[in-house]
Amino acid sequence: MYKICLALIFFYIFSACEQQDDVGRTDLAKYGITFGGNQVDIGYFGQKTKDGGFVIAGLTNSYSASGTDTWLIKTDQKGQPEWDKTYGGLGEDYGLCVKELDNGGYVVVGSALIKTQSQGTEVWTNEEISGNALQIAGDGGFIIVGVLNDDISITKTNSDGVQMWTKQYNIDNVDIANSIEPVSDGCFIISGCADCESYPELLLMKINELGDSLWTKIYGGSENESGAHAIQTGDGGFIVTGHTGTFGNGINDLWLLKTDSAGDSVWTQTHGGSSLDEGTFIQQTDDGGYIITGINFSLALPDYGDAWLLKTDSLGAKIWENTFGGVGLDWGRTVQVTEDDGYTIIGWRENVINDQADSQVWLIFTDSQGQAEPIDQSN
């Protein structure tokens, strides 16, 4: 969990103190569906499900017995809740990634590895395995990535969550894997950072199903860089989003890095203003461009960040952008393309009243131009 906590502290300490223009601002009171109570509830990852709805993994303090619990929420295609479940004990439990299984169940990883039935009933939990992201392997087992003893960790389990092997990679001091996605040749692409606590650089690693590194690439300059999410592109190469402090316009800018199939840089683009801006999740769109979500401080109220939706062309140049938020820290964690060519952002919004803050899981629907559609939560 320390990676996420450090990121939040980083943004709070260094956020801009000057008034910015409210370009693309959307009133959070009119848009989106929220889930949560009057304490801290966060959505870290969301995925569209086979029935057209969504499943969201995160944490809840409002509905936990003690500390925080892993929280799984299932909605219909309009974002209305169908069910939610909590998992955890007396400590700090959280879910960072969720995948739907062929049988309609789900597997969640974060503070533990959890498998559920289609209605969220827990099947088993392996508390010995934690991670930042996971994928389903060809044999029905799971591949989990994260950090272990300051090294990138890659763990393979069978379909019952029993550990089969773990491999660790030390690139430079503290190394972290933030995402893992499948590649067309049966391999996987991992993004993260190398030397994360000293001189962070963006890391991209391709592995096979045995967890062997086929190649590892490091990108960066003299400042802070990291990769949050990487995917394979239609041309067989890869694109990664994250942040850069070296190449952008401000303290920290969203970074897009496009590579060929061997991980060699083809082009890079940065987006952002004078403050802190970061990309968290990326998908390629049908026009060959990209849709990215993350957090933007440059267009937000002073000292606060807004959920950010950015559309680019095939070379990473901005076509449009929109931010969503208000008084608090609002963050877009994942984005999905909808069947009507719109987008769905999953993340969280924070409310600050009399210096007291709470947060809720946030589901936002937009049209093809990133304009949020009003949602009536009274039904």
KELODREN-248294 format. One line per 3 residues: number of its first residue (from 1); their letters; for each residue x negated, y negated, z of C-alpha. Coordinates in nm, 2 decimals, decimal comma. Each point is the difference from the previous one (the first is absolute). Layout:
BEGIN
NUM	a	X/Y/Z | ...
//
This chain:
BEGIN
1	myk	0,00/0,00/0,00 | -0,29/-0,24/0,06 | -0,03/-0,07/-0,37
4	icl	0,35/-0,15/-0,01 | -0,04/-0,19/0,33 | -0,33/-0,15/-0,12
7	ali	0,17/-0,11/-0,33 | 0,28/-0,17/0,19 | -0,24/-0,18/0,24
10	ffy	-0,21/-0,11/-0,30 | 0,29/-0,16/-0,17 | 0,12/-0,18/0,31
13	ifs	-0,34/-0,14/0,10 | -0,09/-0,13/-0,35 | 0,34/-0,10/-0,14
16	ace	0,02/-0,35/-0,16 | 0,11/-0,29/0,21 | 0,09/-0,24/-0,27
19	qqd	0,36/-0,04/-0,14 | 0,04/0,19/-0,33 | 0,26/-0,04/-0,27
22	dvg	0,31/0,23/0,03 | -0,04/0,13/-0,36 | 0,20/0,31/-0,06
25	rtd	0,13/0,00/0,36 | 0,31/0,20/0,08 | 0,21/-0,05/0,32
28	lak	-0,04/0,32/0,19 | 0,34/-0,04/0,17 | 0,17/0,05/-0,34
31	ygi	-0,20/0,28/-0,15 | -0,10/0,35/0,08 | 0,11/0,28/0,24
34	tfg	-0,16/0,03/0,34 | -0,03/0,29/0,24 | -0,10/-0,03/0,36
37	gnq	0,08/-0,14/0,34 | -0,14/-0,29/0,21 | -0,36/0,13/0,03
40	vdi	-0,27/0,09/-0,25 | 0,12/0,22/-0,28 | -0,22/0,04/-0,32
43	gyf	0,04/0,16/-0,34 | -0,34/0,11/-0,13 | 0,10/0,21/-0,30
46	gqk	0,31/0,06/-0,22 | 0,07/0,24/-0,28 | 0,30/0,04/-0,23
49	tkd	0,17/0,33/0,05 | 0,14/0,25/-0,25 | 0,36/-0,10/0,08
52	ggf	-0,08/-0,37/-0,09 | -0,03/-0,11/0,36 | -0,31/-0,09/0,20
55	via	-0,20/0,16/0,29 | -0,20/-0,23/0,22 | -0,28/0,09/0,25
58	glt	-0,12/-0,23/0,27 | 0,03/-0,05/0,38 | 0,25/-0,12/0,25
61	nsy	-0,03/-0,15/0,34 | 0,37/-0,08/0,03 | 0,11/0,36/-0,01
64	sas	-0,30/0,18/0,15 | 0,00/0,18/0,34 | -0,34/-0,15/0,08
67	gtd	-0,25/-0,20/-0,20 | 0,07/0,03/-0,37 | 0,15/0,30/-0,19
70	twl	-0,04/0,10/-0,36 | 0,32/-0,11/-0,18 | 0,15/0,15/-0,31
73	ikt	0,30/-0,17/-0,17 | 0,20/0,13/-0,29 | 0,22/-0,23/-0,20
76	dqk	0,23/0,04/-0,30 | -0,07/-0,18/-0,33 | 0,14/-0,33/0,13
79	gqp	-0,22/0,01/0,30 | 0,28/0,09/0,25 | -0,13/0,24/0,27
82	ewd	0,10/0,36/-0,02 | -0,21/0,12/0,30 | -0,31/-0,08/0,20
85	kty	-0,21/0,21/0,23 | -0,28/-0,07/0,25 | -0,30/0,22/0,09
88	ggl	-0,26/-0,03/0,27 | -0,08/0,03/0,36 | -0,13/-0,24/0,27
91	ged	-0,27/-0,17/-0,21 | -0,02/-0,21/-0,31 | 0,14/0,20/-0,29
94	ygl	0,05/-0,14/-0,36 | 0,05/0,12/-0,36 | -0,21/-0,15/-0,27
97	cvk	0,11/0,21/-0,30 | 0,29/0,22/-0,10 | 0,06/0,24/-0,29
100	eld	0,32/0,18/-0,10 | -0,03/0,38/-0,04 | 0,15/0,21/-0,27
103	ngg	0,24/0,15/0,25 | 0,13/-0,34/0,10 | -0,20/-0,03/0,32
106	yvv	-0,27/-0,25/0,07 | -0,36/0,00/0,12 | -0,14/-0,30/0,20
109	vgs	-0,35/-0,08/0,10 | -0,13/-0,27/0,24 | -0,08/0,08/0,36
112	ali	0,10/0,36/-0,08 | 0,11/0,22/-0,29 | 0,37/0,07/0,01
115	ktq	0,23/0,21/-0,22 | 0,38/-0,05/0,01 | 0,31/0,14/-0,16
118	sqg	0,21/-0,20/-0,24 | 0,19/-0,17/0,28 | -0,32/-0,09/0,19
121	tev	0,02/0,29/0,25 | -0,36/0,08/0,11 | -0,13/0,33/-0,13
124	wtn	-0,35/-0,02/0,14 | -0,26/-0,25/0,11 | -0,38/0,03/-0,01
127	eei	-0,13/-0,25/0,25 | -0,36/0,09/-0,08 | 0,02/-0,15/-0,35
130	sgn	0,04/-0,38/-0,06 | -0,06/-0,21/-0,30 | 0,08/-0,31/-0,21
133	alq	0,15/0,17/-0,31 | 0,09/0,34/-0,14 | 0,08/0,19/-0,32
136	iag	0,16/0,34/-0,06 | -0,26/0,24/-0,14 | 0,07/0,24/-0,29
139	dgg	0,04/0,30/0,24 | 0,27/-0,18/0,20 | -0,24/-0,10/0,28
142	fii	-0,11/-0,36/0,09 | -0,31/-0,21/-0,05 | -0,04/-0,27/0,26
145	vgv	-0,25/-0,29/-0,01 | -0,11/-0,25/0,26 | -0,30/-0,04/0,23
148	lnd	-0,16/0,24/0,25 | -0,31/-0,09/0,20 | -0,05/-0,31/-0,21
151	dis	-0,01/0,21/-0,32 | 0,26/0,04/-0,28 | 0,19/0,32/0,08
154	itk	0,18/0,23/-0,24 | 0,20/0,28/0,16 | 0,18/0,28/-0,18
157	tns	0,28/0,19/0,17 | 0,23/0,28/-0,11 | 0,38/-0,06/-0,04
160	dgv	0,04/0,07/0,37 | -0,24/-0,28/0,10 | -0,28/0,24/0,11
163	qmw	-0,34/-0,15/-0,07 | -0,20/0,18/-0,27 | -0,30/-0,23/-0,03
166	tkq	-0,12/-0,35/0,07 | -0,27/-0,19/-0,19 | -0,17/-0,32/0,11
169	yni	-0,18/-0,26/-0,21 | -0,23/-0,26/0,15 | -0,07/-0,27/-0,25
172	dnv	-0,13/-0,28/0,22 | 0,08/-0,03/0,38 | 0,38/-0,01/0,05
175	dia	0,19/0,12/-0,31 | 0,38/0,03/-0,04 | 0,23/0,16/-0,26
178	nsi	0,32/-0,20/-0,03 | 0,19/0,18/-0,28 | 0,00/0,31/-0,21
181	epv	0,18/0,05/-0,33 | 0,01/0,29/-0,25 | -0,19/0,00/-0,33
184	sdg	0,12/0,16/-0,32 | -0,29/0,26/0,00 | 0,11/0,14/0,34
187	cfi	-0,24/-0,21/0,20 | 0,06/-0,30/0,23 | -0,11/-0,36/0,02
190	isg	-0,07/-0,16/0,34 | -0,04/-0,37/0,08 | -0,13/-0,15/0,32
193	cad	-0,31/-0,19/0,12 | -0,36/0,07/0,08 | -0,19/-0,15/0,29
196	ces	0,34/-0,13/0,12 | -0,10/-0,16/0,32 | -0,32/-0,18/-0,12
199	ype	-0,02/-0,08/-0,37 | 0,32/0,15/-0,14 | 0,01/0,10/-0,37
202	lll	0,27/0,15/-0,21 | -0,03/0,38/-0,04 | 0,14/0,22/-0,27
205	mki	-0,05/0,38/0,01 | 0,12/0,28/-0,22 | 0,03/0,34/0,16
208	nel	0,11/0,34/-0,12 | 0,25/0,22/0,19 | -0,28/0,14/0,21
211	gds	-0,08/-0,34/0,13 | -0,33/-0,02/-0,19 | -0,10/-0,35/-0,11
214	lwt	-0,03/-0,01/-0,38 | -0,12/-0,36/0,01 | 0,00/-0,29/0,25
217	kiy	-0,01/-0,37/-0,10 | -0,06/-0,31/0,21 | 0,10/-0,35/-0,11
220	ggs	-0,04/-0,33/0,18 | -0,22/-0,30/0,07 | -0,12/-0,19/0,29
223	ene	0,33/-0,02/0,19 | 0,28/0,23/0,11 | 0,16/0,24/-0,25
226	sga	0,23/0,30/0,04 | 0,22/0,22/-0,21 | 0,36/0,06/0,12
229	hai	0,15/0,21/-0,28 | -0,12/0,15/-0,33 | 0,18/0,18/-0,28
232	qtg	-0,08/0,15/-0,33 | 0,10/-0,21/-0,30 | 0,15/0,10/-0,33
235	dgg	-0,34/-0,01/-0,18 | -0,15/0,25/0,25 | -0,19/-0,26/0,20
238	fiv	0,09/-0,14/0,34 | 0,11/-0,32/0,16 | -0,03/-0,10/0,36
241	tgh	0,14/-0,28/0,20 | -0,12/-0,14/0,33 | -0,19/-0,32/0,09
244	tgt	-0,32/-0,18/-0,07 | -0,17/-0,28/0,19 | -0,28/-0,03/-0,26
247	fgn	0,17/-0,06/-0,33 | 0,32/-0,18/0,07 | 0,11/-0,36/0,06
250	gin	0,06/0,01/0,37 | -0,11/0,17/0,32 | 0,15/0,32/-0,12
253	dlw	0,17/0,07/-0,34 | 0,20/0,29/-0,14 | -0,24/0,20/-0,22
256	llk	0,08/0,21/-0,30 | -0,28/0,22/-0,13 | 0,05/0,21/-0,32
259	tds	-0,24/0,28/-0,08 | -0,04/0,26/-0,27 | 0,04/0,37/0,07
262	agd	-0,36/0,02/0,15 | 0,07/-0,28/0,25 | -0,20/-0,26/-0,18
265	svw	0,14/-0,35/0,01 | 0,19/-0,12/-0,31 | 0,14/-0,33/0,14
268	tqt	0,09/-0,17/0,32 | 0,26/-0,27/0,09 | 0,07/-0,19/0,32
271	hgg	0,32/-0,16/0,11 | 0,07/-0,23/0,29 | -0,05/-0,35/0,14
274	ssl	-0,21/-0,16/0,27 | 0,09/0,23/0,28 | 0,03/0,38/0,05
277	deg	0,17/0,21/-0,26 | -0,02/0,38/-0,05 | 0,14/0,27/-0,22
280	tfi	0,13/0,31/0,18 | 0,17/0,22/-0,27 | 0,00/0,01/-0,38
283	qqt	0,19/0,17/-0,28 | -0,03/-0,02/-0,38 | 0,31/-0,12/-0,18
286	ddg	0,14/0,12/-0,33 | -0,14/-0,30/-0,18 | -0,35/0,10/0,10
289	gyi	-0,03/-0,27/0,26 | 0,01/0,04/0,38 | 0,22/-0,08/0,30
292	itg	-0,17/-0,06/0,33 | 0,13/-0,07/0,35 | -0,20/-0,12/0,30
295	inf	-0,02/-0,31/0,22 | -0,05/-0,37/-0,09 | -0,10/-0,27/0,25
298	sla	-0,07/-0,27/-0,27 | 0,36/-0,05/-0,09 | 0,14/0,06/0,35
301	lpd	0,08/-0,22/0,29 | -0,32/-0,10/0,19 | -0,13/0,28/0,22
304	ygd	0,24/0,25/-0,15 | -0,02/0,25/-0,29 | 0,28/0,10/-0,24
307	awl	0,07/0,32/-0,19 | -0,13/-0,04/-0,35 | 0,11/0,14/-0,33
310	lkt	-0,23/-0,06/-0,30 | 0,05/0,10/-0,37 | -0,29/0,01/-0,24
313	dsl	-0,07/0,09/-0,36 | -0,22/0,29/-0,11 | -0,32/-0,21/0,07
316	gak	0,11/-0,10/0,35 | 0,10/-0,36/-0,09 | 0,29/-0,13/0,20
319	iwe	0,34/-0,01/-0,16 | 0,20/-0,10/0,31 | -0,01/0,02/0,37
322	ntf	0,25/-0,03/0,29 | -0,03/-0,01/0,38 | 0,25/0,10/0,26
325	ggv	-0,01/-0,10/0,37 | 0,03/-0,27/0,26 | -0,14/-0,06/0,34
328	gld	-0,20/0,31/0,07 | -0,23/0,25/-0,16 | 0,19/0,17/-0,29
331	wgr	-0,17/0,26/-0,21 | 0,08/0,20/-0,31 | -0,15/0,35/0,04
334	tvq	0,13/0,20/-0,30 | 0,18/-0,09/-0,32 | 0,22/0,23/-0,21
337	vte	0,13/-0,06/-0,36 | 0,37/0,05/-0,01 | 0,21/0,14/-0,29
340	ddg	0,12/-0,34/-0,10 | -0,36/-0,13/-0,03 | 0,03/-0,18/0,33
343	yti	-0,22/0,06/0,30 | 0,04/0,12/0,36 | -0,24/-0,12/0,27
346	igw	-0,03/0,18/0,33 | -0,19/-0,15/0,29 | 0,09/-0,21/0,30
349	ren	0,11/-0,35/0,10 | -0,09/-0,17/0,33 | 0,22/-0,23/0,20
352	vin	-0,16/-0,26/0,23 | 0,23/-0,17/0,25 | -0,14/-0,21/0,29
355	dqa	-0,34/0,15/-0,06 | 0,14/0,35/0,04 | -0,03/0,23/-0,30
358	dsq	0,18/0,32/-0,11 | 0,01/0,17/-0,34 | 0,23/0,22/-0,21
361	vwl	-0,05/0,23/-0,29 | 0,09/-0,19/-0,32 | 0,15/0,13/-0,33
364	ift	0,02/-0,26/-0,28 | 0,16/0,05/-0,34 | -0,10/-0,23/-0,29
367	dsq	0,09/-0,04/-0,37 | -0,25/0,04/-0,28 | -0,14/-0,35/0,07
370	gqa	-0,05/0,07/0,37 | 0,29/-0,21/0,11 | 0,16/0,15/0,31
373	epi	0,36/0,10/-0,01 | 0,23/-0,09/0,29 | 0,10/0,30/0,22
376	dqs	0,30/0,01/0,22 | -0,08/0,19/0,31 | 0,34/-0,04/0,16
379	n	0,15/0,31/-0,16
//
